[in-house]
């Protein structure tokens, strides 16, 4: 979907009537619409209009997660301020606690900053676009001759245009998620268990997990061979069923309109998951990085490469560890979920030209590298090949080179982005609640994922899918 990224004039200020009648971001909050219109009357510029004439430095504000982005994001803000000294000055305002609760509170109050964080995985990117909060960027892209939209992979370019074929944000991070296997090298060596390789299959992993289990005293202890830690999480379920060559939706890529979790490949995936929990090979879902660091897990399956700092913090000097790509499923497919995090420009910004410069900066190569090199939080890089395979990442001395090479290769994994066509995923009463209701009980061995049980879940999901788009 290369498309024409020509000027698109339908911004909040150019068509105030359209945006004034839209559903507000919080279901009827009049303040947001008023804030959008007030910003238009206050001189919010469009692409090509200067908002930085001689005079005071233009102040900009930006939001991201306090825990995940704080170090790298602040470094990028500082570099922007140095580059644009005397013209723009940006302030990073991290959001503690739930990012979206914090951002949406500011949206309702009309106090949201110029640039803010929005995930595609939970569909906040889409939600903010259709509700008029996010500014369409096509006119900026068309006029900015120094900007190259093609710096991102084609899949990322397409993902930014899923709303009305317009660009409503730029990728700040991204990955094919839930694609990595971490393991305790010292423990495997002690037990004479071969280390995983990219040629391993899921059967190989389970066979060796059984050997580990027996060597550690069998089931019934507080030790488990594999940590899975997923429950009914939407992204994890997509990745799980894809390992068995199944899909969550039909069509399988992009906007899904039919739930296919009751098809044979997905049923096989659910049975595999349940059977190995029941056998004591997969740990309870409460087990995570803390237990891995304590030596209570031999492996962590289906994790993110960006969690490597979390692994390092929890393991400390307890043992030697590494990570690599997950084993292959029965058909050779490894699974995964294309997950892209974005930054968007607030349509109510009074300083759109400055916000565009800040957005470009926060999503450029150096900023993407800085996020991956920060000391803690998420180390997921900017979703660009020149970032993922930058020598500074490949040679990051904190982490095993094997794992960093696998991280570089991750950007070329073929799995796609998939989402409900009507965007009803995370809201109260939407698809995620149905997944939690049914699949958390499977994870906790309270229910067996029989065909009839899964069919009932699918029927409830389909009822939601058949509702109108948000």
MITORVEX-991868 format. One record per atom (N, C-alpha, C): x, y, z; residue in one letter. Coordinates in pm, whole numbers, plus 50000, padded with zeros to 5 digits. Layout:
BEGIN
XYZa...
//
This chain:
BEGIN
500844988150000x500005000050000x500875012350000x501555015049889x502455026449883x501655039349893x500625040749808x499715051949822x500315065249784x499435075649778x499855089349751x499765096949881x500905101749928x500925108850054x500795123850031x499945127549936x499725141649904x498995148850015x498825161849994x498225170250099x496815165750129x496515164550256x495175161450304x494725172950392x493705180150349x493345192650417x492315190850526x491785178650545x490695176750641x491205175750782x491775186250835x492225186550974x491115191951060x491325191351190x490285195951283x489935210551259x490925219051225x490685233351209x490035236451075x490315228450970x489795231350838x488355226950823x487895217250903x486525212650900x485965212051040x485775223551104x485335223451244x483985216951263x483115218051165x481795212051184x481865197051199x482725190751117x482825176151125x483325171851260x484375178151311x484935174051439x484055177951556x483315188851542x482465193051653x481335183151677x480925175851575x479815166451592x480275152351619x481585149851618x482095136351645x481865132451790x481755119251814x481755114551951x483045118852016x482995124052136x484225128352203x484975116252253x486225118652289x487115107652327x486635100052448x485915106352536x485465099352656x483945097952660x483355096552542x481925093452536x481045104752580x481185116552515x480285127452547x480925138652623x482235138952634x482895149852707x482955161852615x482175172152644x482115183752556x483395191652557x484165190452664x485375198552677x486385195652569x486465183352522x487465179852421x487145186752290x485855186452248x485485193252125x485735208152137x485395213752252x485645227952272x487125231152264x487935222052319x489385224352316x489905224052173x489365214852092x489785214051953x489445226851878x488215231851899x487785243851829x488515256151879x488765256652010x489495267952066x490895268752008x491525256951993x492865256651937x492865261951795x491805258851718x491735263551580x491635278751577x490835284351667x490685298751671x491905305851724x492775298251793x493925304551856x495155304351768x494995300251641x496115301351549x496925288751532x496315276851555x497055264451530x497395263451383x498655262051350x499085262451210x498915249151140x498795249651009x498845237650927x500215236850866x500475225750796x501785224050734x502045235750640x503215241350648x503595252450562x503395265850627x502645266650738x502475279050810x503495279750922x504175290850934x505195291951038x504565295451170x504845287351274x504415290651409x505605295151492x506745297351425x507965300751499x508605313351444x507785323651424x508305336551382x509185342251493x509915352851459x510805359051558x510015362551682x510535358951796x509835361351920x510195350752021x509335348552118x509645338652222x509825324652165x510625316752233x510795302752196x509465295452211x509125287152112x507875279652114x508015267852210x507145267152307x507155256352406x506295244852359x506825232652369x506125220552329x506105210752446x505055202452452x504935192552558x504705178852497x505295168552560x505165154952508x504975145052622x504185134452595x503875124352697x504285110352651x504755102252746x505015088052723x504965081152859x505195068152861x505115060352985x506295063553077x505995065953203x507055069753298x508085058653316x507645046253325x508565035353352x509275030053230x508575029553116x509125022952998x510035031852915x509745044752909x510485053652819x511365064052887x511375064753019x511895076753086x513315080553047x514235071153037x515645074653013x515905078252867x515555069052777x515785071652636x514955083152584x513715084052629x512825094652582x513345108352627x513765109052751x514305121852800x515575125652725x516415115952697x517625118552619x517275124152482x516235118852421x515825123552290x515235137652296x514495140552401x513965154052421x515115163952440x516095160152519x517245168952543x517995171752413x518165161452329x518855163352202x518055172552109x516735171152109x515875180052030x516055194552075x516065196652205x516205210252256x517555216352219x518565208252217x519885213052177x519885216752028x519275208151946x519235210551802x518435223151767x517355225551840x516445236451807x516495247851909x517625249251976x517785259852077x517485273452015x516665281352086x516285294552038x515065294551950x514585282651913x513395281551827x512275273751895x512625261451938x511655253252010x512265248452141x511405245952238x511835239452362x510745229352401x511125216652411x510185206052446x510365201552589x509275198052653x509285192552788x508645178852786x509345169152842x508805155552853x508035154552983x506755151152974x505895149453090x505485134753098x506255126353167x505925112153175x504625109853251x503905099553210x502635096153274x502855084153365x502675086153495x502765075153592x501485066853587x501595054153628x500415045653631x499945042253491x498635041253472x498065037653343x498215049253245x498965046853137x499235057353039x497955063252983x497005054652946x495825059552875x494825066152969x494755061653091x493925068753187x494465082853206x495795083953214x496395097153231x496205105953109x496445100552990x496315108552869x494855112452845x493935103352870x492535106352844x491965116252946x492505116353065x492125126653162x492535140353110x493755141053054x494205153752996x493395157452872x493025147552792x492185150352675x490865156752718x490245150952819x488955156052866x489075170052922x490215173052985x490425186253046x490965196452948x491315192052826x491895201152729x493335204752759x494045196052833x495425199152874x496445189452814x496045181352717x496965172052654x498075179652583x499305174352589x500425180752522x500355179752371x501405184652306x501435185352160x501675171852094x502495163452158x502825150052106x502605140052217x501995128852186x501675119052289x501825104952234x501845095252323x502115081152292x500805073852268x500775064952168x499575056952141x499985043552080x499565032652142x499825019352089x498805015651981x499255007451888x498305001051796x497794987951854x498584981451939x498194968351990x496884968852067x496634979852139x495364981052211x494384990252140x494714994252017x493865002051928x493635016551974x494465021452066x494345035552103x494725044551986x495665040051903x496025047451782x494775049851697x494005039351672x492805040551591x491745049051660x491575046451789x490525053451864x490745068451861x491975072751885x492255087051889x492145093351750x492405085451646x492265090651510x490795092951475x489945082951498x488545084251457x487775094051545x488255096651665x487565105951755x488105120251747x488985122651650x489425136251625x490505141451717x491085132951799x492155137451888x493485138251812x493755128451728x495025127951654x494905135751524x495965142751491x496025150851369x496495142351251x495815143151137x496305136751015x497565143850968x498585136050929x499905141550901x500235142450753x499315138750666x499615137750523x500105150850463x499535162050504x499965174950447x501375178250489x501755174650612x503125176850659x504095168250580x503725155750561x504595146350488x504795151150345x503735156050282x503825160450143x504725172650127x504715181650224x505465194150213x506895193250262x507185183250345x508505182350407x509425173850318x510215180450236x511045173250140x512185165550207x512535169250329x513625162250399x513145149650470x511825147950477x511265136550550x511045124850456x511425112750498x511265100750417x510365090750489x509145089850443x508215080150501x508705065850476x509495064150372x509995050850336x511135046350428x511525054250527x512525049650623x511995037850705x510675036450711x510065025450785x509725013950690x509695001750739x509274990450653x507874992550601x507594986350489x506284988150425x505154984250518x505364974050603x504284970050696x503964981150794x504984988650837x504744999850928x504065011350855x504465013750730x503825024250651x502335021350636x502025008850607x500625004950591x499845006350721x500505002350830x499825002650960x499465016751003x500265026650960x499955040450996x498755045950919x498325039050813x497275044150725x495995035950732x495765029250842x494595020550851x493295028150878x493395041050907x492185049150926x492025058150805x491035055150722x490675063550608x491845066250514x492835057250514x494015058450427x494805071150453x494755076150575x495525087950615x496535083950723x497595091650734x498635089050833x498315096750960x498055089351070x497685095651196x498745094051305x499975090551267x501045089351365x502265083651298x503375083151372x504615077151323x505105066951423x505755056151377x506215045751469x507395050551555x507255049351685x508365052551775x509085039851822x508345028951834x508895015851864x508125005651780x508604993351777x507854982851709x508604969751712x507854958851692x508444945451695x507424935351646x507904923751606x507024912151596x507074905851734x505994907351809x505994904951953x505814890251988x506274886852108x506134873752172x506864862852094x508074866352049x508834857751958x510154852752016x510364854052149x511684850552201x511614840552316x512664832252321x512844822252426x514094825852505x513934827952635x515044830352727x515324817452803x516594815252840x516874803352920x518094805053010x518084796853114x519144796353214x520234786853162x521304792553111x522364784353049x523054775453152x523274780753272x523974772953375x523154760653414x521844762353427x521004751053467x520984740353359x520824744353234x520794734453126x522124726953118x523214734153136x524514727553134x524644717653249x524204721753367x524264713053485x523464700253464x522324701353396x521434689853376x521734682153247x522774686453175x523144680253047x522014680852945x521294692252946x520234694752849x520794703752740x520604700152614x521134708652507x520464722452506x521234732452470x520664745852461x519774746852338x518694754652347x517824756552230x518574762652112x518114759451993x518634765351870x517444769951787x517684778451687x516594782551598x515954770951522x516614759651518x516054747851449x515124739851539x515094742951666x514194735751757x512734737351711x511944726951736x510504727651720x509864728351859x508574730851862x507874730651990x507984716852055x507964706451974x508124692852028x509494691252094x510534696852033x511864696252094x511864703252230x511214714752236x511164722152361x510444714152470x509324708152436x508554700552534x509324687952576x509954681152482x510754669252516x511834672552617x512534683552595x513594687452687x513044693152817x511874699152811x511234703952934x510894692153026x510474681052968x510184669153049x511444663853115x512564664253043x513834659853103x514244668953217x514044681853199x514364691453305x513494688853426x512214686753400x511264684353510x511674672253593x512034661453528x512424649453601x513734651553676x514664658353615x515944660753681x515814669853803x514754677853805x514544687153917x513554681754020x513244668954013x512394663054116x510984660154073x510664662453946x509334659353897x508334670253930x507084668653883x506054678753911x505714679354059x505124690454098x504694691854237x505594700554322x506674705954265x507554715154337x507234729354295x507994739054347x507794752854303x508664756154183x509314746254124x510104747854002x509294743153882x509404750553773x508754746753647x509744748353533x509704739553435x510644740753323x510444753453239x509174757553220x508884768553127x507894778353187x508224791153177x507274801753210x506604806653083x505284807653086x504544812052967x503844825352993x503154826753107x502694839753154x501854847353052x500704841453009x499924848852910x498434849752939x497804840052999x496374841053024x495604843952896x494634853052904x493814856152788x494244868552714x495484873052731x495944885052664x495804883952512x495184893752450x494874893352307x496094890652220x497154898452237x498344896652154x498944882652171x499004877952296x499564864752321x498744853652256x497424855452255x496564845352192x496764845252041x496894856951980x497204857551837x498494850051808x499534852851888x500834846251868x500734831251888x499994826951992x499864812652022x499234805151906x498084809751858x497384802051754x498154802451622x498904813051598x499714813651476x500844803351479x501314799751596x502354789451602x501844776151547x500534774351551x499914762251498x499234764951363x499634776051302x499144780251170x497664783951172x497204788751288x495844793751298x495834808951297x494634814651303x494474829051306x493334832751400x493394844651453x492334849751539x491134854151454x491434860651341x490384866551258x490464861751113x489364863551045x489304863150900x488744876650855x489444883950768x490754880850712x491844880950820x492934873650796x493944871950900x494864883950919x494934892850820x495794904650827x494944917250819x495244926850904x494474939250900x493184938150977x492114943750921x490834945050992x490064931950989x489984925051103x489294912351111x487794914051134x487004905851063x485554906851073x484894894151126x485654883051125x485104870351173x486114863851265x485674859251382x486564852451476x486704837751434x487954833051423x488214819351378x488964811151483x488784814551609x489474807251715x488904793351740x487784790051675x487234776551688x487634767551572x488504772351483x489024764051374x490054754151429x490314743551354x491164732551402x492554736951448x493264745751376x494604749551423x494584756651558x493614765451578x493524772551706x493154762951818x492254753651791x491884743751893x493104735351933x493944732051836x495164724451866x496104732651953x496174745751927x497034754452008x496534755152152x495234756852169x494674757552304x494904744452379x494734733152313x494934720152377x496404718352419x497314721952331x498754721252362x499084729552486x498564741452490x498774750552604x498234744252732x496984739952730x496334734352849x497024721552895x497314712552802x497904699652839x499254701452908x500034711152864x501364713152923x501324720853055x500284728553074x500054734353207x499684723153304x498764714653260x498284703653345x499414694053380x500364692253287x501494683153312x502574689453400x502394701953436x503374708653520x504604713553444x504524713653312x505644718453232x505624733653216x504424739353210x504254753853206x503874758653346x504524769153390x504284774353525x502934781453533x502414783253655x501224791753673x501484805553614x500434812353570x500654825053502x501164836053594x501144833853724x501734843653815x503254843653808x503844832853760x505304832053748x505764841053634x506834848453660x507374857153556x508864859153577x509354871353552x510794873953555x511394872253693x510644875153796x511164873353932x511534858753955x510634849653917x510884835453937x512004830353845x512084835953725x513184832253637x514524836153702x514594848153755x515814852753820x516184844753944x515184838954009x515414830754128x515744816254095x515764812853966x516084799253926x514914789753935x513684794953947x512504786453956x511914783053819x512504788553714x512124785653577x513394783253497x513374773053412x514524770653325x514464779253200x513244781953152x513044789653029x511884799353046x511904809952966x510764819052952x510394819052805x509204814152774x508774811952636x507824822852588x508004826952462x507084836552402x507184850352464x508414855152483x508634868152546x509104878352442x509364890652488x509824901552403x511334903152415x511994906052304x513414909252311x513634921952393x512654930952392x512744943352468x512714941452618x512434928952663x512434926052806x513814922052858x514824923152774x516154918452814x516704926052934x516364938752949x516814946253067x516114941053192x514854937253179x514114931553291x514724918153331x515084910153231x515744897253260x517054899753334x517844908953285x519154911653345x519004916553489x518044925253513x517824930553648x517444919453744x516544910553700x516064899953789x517084888853810x517874885753709x518874875253723x520084880153800x520504892453775x521714897453841x522904888553808x523594884353911x524764875453894x524444861053930x523154857753937x522744844353981x523174833353885x523104836053754x523484825853656x523674832353520x524244824753429x524424829053290x523144826053213x522714835453129x521464833753054x521634839552915x520724836152827x520704841852693x519294840952636x519134845352512x517824844452447x517994843252297x516944837952231x516964836052086x515514834852039x515344832751909x514024831351850x513314818951906x511994819451916x511224808051967x511294796251872x511064784051922x511004772351834x509864773251733x509984765051630x508994764551523x507804755751562x506634759651515x505434751651537x505364739851441x504254732351443x504124720151362x504294722151212x503944734051162x504084736751019x505314745150987x506144747651086x507334755851066x507124770551099x505904774251133x505594788251165x505914790851312x506504802251340x506884805551479x505834813951551x504904819851476x503884828151538x504374842251559x503614849851637x503974863651665x502864873251626x503064885851661x502054896351642x502784909351613x502534915551499x503184928251466x502604939151555x503454944551641x503034954251740x503824967151722x503144977951688x503814990751665x503285001151763x504205007751832x503875019051918x504095031751838x503245041551857x503325053751779x503355066151868x503795077051809x503545090351863x502595097351768x501645104651824x500685112251745x500765126951784x500285135551696x500195149951726x498765153051768x498635160051877x497345164551927x496725174451828x495525171351778x494855180251683x494585193951743x494555195051876x494325207851942x495595215651967x496745210551920x497995217651942x497965231451878x498455241451950x498555255051897x499855257051819x500705246851822x502035248051761x502305235951673x501515234351569x501575222151488x502905220551415x503465231351365x504745230151295x505825225351391x505835231051511x506795226551611x506545212251652x505265208451666x504925194751703x505385184951595x505285188851469x505755180451360x507265178351370x508015189151397x509465187651411x509805178451529x509065179851639x509305171351755x508955156851725x507835154651657x507435140951621x508485134351533x508975141551434x510015135951347x511245132251428x511615140951521x512825138551600x512675126151687x511525124851752x511315113751845x511215100251774x510995100451643x510855088051567x511995085951467x513075093851479x514185092251384x515115080951429x516175078651352x517065067451379x517715068551516x518315079951545x519055081251670x518135079751791x516935084951781x515995083451892x515615068951911x515435061551801x515115047351811x516235039251874x517485042851844x518635036251906x518705039552054x518475052152088x518545056152230x517545048552315x516355046052264x515355038452339x515835024252366x516515018352267x517005004652283x518225003652372x518915014752395x520125014752477x519905020052617x518675023952651x518465029452784x518705018752891x519015022753015x519435012953116x518315004153169x517075008653162x515965000553214x514705003853138x513604997153174x512354999053103x512304990452978x511474994252883x511374986852758x512564990352669x513214980152613x514324982452521x513934979352377x512654979252347x512214977452209x512684989252126x513374986552014x513924997551934x512865004651850x513275015951790x512465021851685x512305011751572x511115011151511x510825000551415x511375004051277x512705004051268x513405006751144x514584997151133x514874992651012x515984983450993x517304989751035x517495002651007x518755009151041x518915010751192x517825009351267x517905009451413x518134995451466x517294986151424x517354972451476x518734966251458x519374969151347x520664962751317x521814972551327x521614983451399x522694992851425x523794985851505x525034988851474x526164982251541x526144984451691x525624995751735x525584998451879x524644988751951x523584984451883x522704974451942x523304960551932x523814957251815x524394943951796x525544941451893x526254951951932x527414950552020x527164955952160x525904956852198x525574961252334x526144951152433x527184955252506x527934945952591x527124940652708x525974946352735x525164941752848x524484928452819x524364925052690x523514913752653x524244904152559x523794891552557x524444881652470x524344885652322x525454884252250x525454887752108x524474879152030x524344866752070x523394857752003x521994863652008x521604868252125x520284874052140x520114886952062x521154895252058x521034907951987x520984905851835x521654895351787x521524892051644x520094887351614x519524879451705x518144874951687x517184886851691x517494896651776x516684908751783x516754916251651x517944917451592x518114923851461x517234916851357x517254903651357x516494895951258x514994897051277x514564900851397x513144901251428x512364910551337x512994921351294x512264931051213x511814925151080x512464914351038x512104907950911x511134896350927x510714893451050x509734882651069x508434886150996x507774876550935x506674879650843x505314882150907x505164880051038x503824880951096x503264895151087x501944895951076x501274908551045x500534914251166x500034926151145x499174932751243x497724928851215x497024924751317x495624921051302x494824927251416x493594931351388x492784938251488x491314937351448x490394938951544x488964938751509x488594950751424x487884948451316x487564959051220x486784970551283x486004967451387x485214978051450x485904984251571x487164980451596x488024986051702x487574982551843x486674973151858x486134969951991x487004959052056x488104963252116x489044953852176x489194955852326x489504967852370x489874970052510x488824977452592x487774982452529x486754989752603x485954980352693x485264985552795x484384977052875x483384969552786x483284956452806x482374948352728x482894944252591x484174947152562x484744943952431x485484930652434x486234927752329x486794914352308x487744910052419x488574919052469x489534915052571x488844909552696x487714915152732x486974910052849x486504895652824x486074892652702x485634879052671x486814869352680x487954873252625x489144864852634x489524862152779x489504872452860x489834870653002x488864860853069x487594862453040x486584854053105x486794839253074x487134836152950x487264822252910x488674816752928x489684824152885x491024818352875x491844819853003x491524829253088x492194829253219x491834816753297x490604811953280x490204799453346x490934787453286x491234787853157x492034777053097x493444777453156x494034789253163x495384790653218x495454785953362x494364787653436x494324783853578x493784769753600x493604762253490x493124748353493x491724747053554x490944757653544x489564757053591x488614752253481x489064753553356x488264749153242x489184742653139x488674732353074x489394726152964x488934732552833x489864735852741x489464742552616x488874732852515x487744726852548x487074717652457x486514725452338x486234718752227x485644725752113x484364733352149x483534727552234x482284734352270x482554746852356x483534745952444x483884757352529x484434768852445x485334765652353x485914775952267x484864781552171x483964773152123x482904777852033x482014788152104x481724785652230x480914795052307x481654808452318x482944808052343x483744820252350x483714827652216x483864820152106x483894826151973x482554832851942x481454826651981x480144832551957x480004846052027x480524846952148x480454859752220x481344870252154x482524865952108x483414875252038x482764880051909x482124870851836x481514874551709x480374884551728x479634883051837x478584892751868x479144906851878x480324907851939x480984920951951x481474925551814x482064916351736x482574919951603x481474925051511x480254920351531x479144924251444x478564938051479x479064944151585x478624957551623x479234968051529x478654980051523x479234990651437x480624994951485x481375001051395x482705006251429x482585017851526x483505018551616x483535029651711x483635042951635x
//
